[in-house]
Amino acid sequence: MKQYSSLPGFPCAIFSNPLLPPQKLIPINPHKMSEEKSQFKQFIDEGKDYIKFRLEYGKLTLTEKLVMLLSSLAVGLICVFLGVLVIFFLSVSAMDWIALYLGHAWAALIICGAYILLIILLIALRKPLVVNPMSRLISRIILK
């Protein structure tokens, strides 16, 4: 059975609409249709490859950013741990030095008061000292 079309490449029924003027019917070339199907299939395959490569690139980028973030976190935790050790030894030596003049009880109270003042200061200035630098670091790593 031969198919006809009013436009090349578009099949239509043999019966025409009586409200429209008659149109010249062109026979459909099956080789042209298979060529168009192969081009469409090639386009779909290229689209799938593009999506696959974009997903792979996204995974690699995410992995790189997570490694950067976790390594920064590890370095930060090591620095905090070493800083706590330094502060501990400095406070013990300061307490011994103050104890020479005021006694051990007063020296311990003075060091404790200094730590309480540092905690109050850190809570009062937590946004510019802690939150802003952390958010800048994380956004720089993720958005870079």
Salt bridges, closest charged atoms under 4 A:
ASP45 OD2 - LYS41 NZ 3.43
